[in-house]
Amino acid sequence: MKLPTETNNTSSDTPTYPISVITLRWIGYVILLLFLMDVVALVYPPDFMNPNWEFQTVGNIVERIVVPMMGLGFILFGEDKLRKPIDLLFVKCLSWLLLFVSIIFIILIPLILTTSAQRIAAQIDNNFGEQYQEQISQSQSLQAQIESASATDLEALIANQAEGSNINSPEEAREELLSNLAQARQELQLQVQGEINQRKIVVRKNAVKWILGSFVSGALFAYTWHLTRWARISKTGSILEIFSGRKKSRL
């Protein structure tokens, strides 16, 4: 059994579409609705002054952008065929919305990602810098205690050393402790710097990935807006006119 199709007698080359295309468009509407619900869940509660929240939220939206793209493909399939006036009006509004969204993805989102990444990098430096300075202060305090330690304390330390130790005098013990402390500070500095660099690399990689994704998405939205010119030039009338026309037809 064949599904009914829309027919057009003006040209034999005009494509026909099965009535099931309406179902495909409704699937597209549902996909868009689910995406909007997901965006609301990501954005709420907002924390706009927090660079980590801005960075992760915008990045998650960019990673999910393939979902509304699929929904738009389903909604716009078949252009103006098999559409009611209210559907044509909605598609016209959706076409103009695509232009607005494309501007956001091409300009605003890369700007947010860039500034947020810079603020996160500065935040990483500050956080690890504070931790490093705290540990350095503790190390300096310990160094002062070793330098001011009495010979009796150092001799007690030598007595507690394991067998085979080459430390035989209080001054040798003092030098050994200060040398180990300096080496520990150097290792701490390398460890902190390595952790800072590693975290910054992750931030930069995500920023580049999401910025490129934003540019590509914005370009695709702009091109889709260009291709939906048929929706913008269609004579649909306003919502009030559409519903008033329905009421008149019922009467």
N, C-alpha and C positions, 0 to 999 in steps of 0.2 A: 504494500500500500504506500503510495507516494504522498509526501507531505505537501500541503498547499503552498504555493509560492506566489510572490507578488508578480504581476504581469504588467508589461508596458507595451502598448501598441505602437508607440511612436517610432521605435527602432528595434530591429531584430537583434542588434548587437548589445542592447541594454542588459546588464546582468540581472538575474533574478535571485531572490534570497528566500530560503525556507522560513517558515513561520517560527522555527526553533531559534532563529537569531535573536528573538525577543528574550528567550530564556538566557542566552549568552550575555545579553546586555544586563539583565537583572543580576547575574552572577558578578558582573563587573561592578555594579552598584554596591553589592554586598562586600566585595573585596575592598572598595574604597572606604566603606563604613567601618570595617574591621581595622583598617589601617589608621583611620582617624581616632578610633578608640585606643589603639596602641600608642599613638602619639600623645594623646591626653594622659595616658598612664605614665609615659616617660617624662612629660613636662611637669606634671603635678606631683608633689608641691614644688613650685619654682624656687630656685636659689640662684638668681641671676648674678650676684656678686661673687659667686664661688667659681673659680676657673675650672676646677675639676668637674663640677656639675655641668657647666656649659659645654666643656670639651666632650665629655662622655655622652651627654644628651644629644648634641648635634651629630656626633659620630654615629650613634645608634640609629638616628633618623635616616642618615645617609645610607647606612648599611641595609635598611629596610625599604629603600626607595623603589626597589624592583617590584614590590607588591602593588603600589598604586599604578605603576607602569603597565602591569598586566591588566589591572582593572580598567584602565583607560583604553587599552587595546580592545577589550571586550565591549565596552560601552560605545566606542566610536565605530565599531565594525558595521559595515553596510551604509555608512554615511546617513543620509536622510530617508532611506527606504524603511518602510514599515514603522514609522514613528508617528506618535500622536503629537498634537501641538504643544502640550505641556512637556513632552520629552524633548522636542526641538528647542523649546525655551531653556530647558535645563542644560542641554548640550551647548547652547550659545553662551550661557553664563560660565559653563565649564571651560569653554575655549578661551574666554578672557581671563579666567582664573589661571590657566596654564601660563599665560604671559607673565602674570604677577609672580607665580611660583618660580618660573625660569629666572627672573631677575633676582629673586632671593637666593637661589642656588648658585648663580654665577657671581654675585657680588657679596651678599650679606653673609652667607655661610662660610665661604673661605676667609672672610675678614674675622668672623667670630673664632674660627679654628686657629687662625694665625695668632691673634692676640691672646687667646686662651693658652695656646702652647707656650708662648713667651712667658706668660704669668706663671704657668706651672713650672717651667724651667727655673724661674727666679725663686719660686716657692721651694723647689727641691734644694737649691743652693742654700737657702735660708735654714731649712729644717736640718739638713745634714751639717751645715756650718755650726748651728747651735749645739748639736750633739757632739761634734768634733771638739769644739771649744770647751764643752763641759768635761770631756774626757782628758783633754790637754791640761785643764786646770787641776784635775785630780792627779795627773801625772806630775805636774810641777810641784804640787803639794807633797807628793811622795818623794820627789827629788830633794826638796828642802829638808824633809825628815832624815833622808839618808845622809845628806851633807852635814847635818847637825848632830848625827848620831855619835854617841860617845864610843870610845875604844872598848869599853866593857860590853856594850850592846853588840858591837861588831864581833868581838871574841865569842860571845854567846852564839852568834849566827854561824861563825866558823865551826863551833862545836857541834852544831846541828846539821852540818853538811854531810852528805853521803861520803862513804869511804872512797878514796881515789880522787878527791877534789884537790886541785893544785893551789887553793887559797890557803896561805899560811899566816898572813898578817892582817890586821884590821884595815889597813889602807888598801890592800889588794881586794879585800871584800867590798870596800866602798867603791872602788873603781869598777869592779865586776857588776855590782848592782846598778851603778849609773850607766854603764855601757848597755846592759840589758834593757834598762828603761828607755834609753835613747833609741835602741833598735825597735822596741815596741811602739814608740811614737811614730817612727818612720813607717812601720808596717801598718799602723792605724791610718796614717795619712793616705797611703796607697790604696788601702781597702775602702776608705770613704770616697776617695776620688773615683775609684772604679765603680762603686755603687751609684754615684751621681751620674757618671757617664752612661752607665747601662740604662738607668731610668730615663735619661734624656733621649737616648736612642729610641727607646720604645715610644716616647711621646712624639718624636719627630716622624717615625715611621707611620704611626697612626694618623698624624696630621697630614702627611703627604698623601697617604691612601685616601683619606676622607676628602681632602681638597680636590684631588683628581676626580673622585667619584662625584663630588658636587658639581664640578665643571661639566662633566659628561652628562649628568642628569639634567642640569640646567639647559645645556644645548639641545638635548632630546626633547625637553618640554617646549622650548622655543620652536623647534622644528615641527612638533605636533601642533602647536598653535598655528603655525603657518599652513599646515595641511588641513586644518579645520576651518578654513575660510568659508566653506560651504555652510557651516553652522552660523557664522556671524552675519552672513548676508541673507539668510532665510527669513521669510516674512512670517514671524510667529505671533506677533502682538504681545501684549503684556499679560501677566497672570490674571488680572481682573477681567481683561477681555476674553481670555480663554475660558475662565469659569462662568462668566456671564453668557458666553456663547453656548456652553453646555446646558445651562439652565433654560435658555430659550429653546434649544433643541428638544429638551424634555417636555416643555410646555406645548 
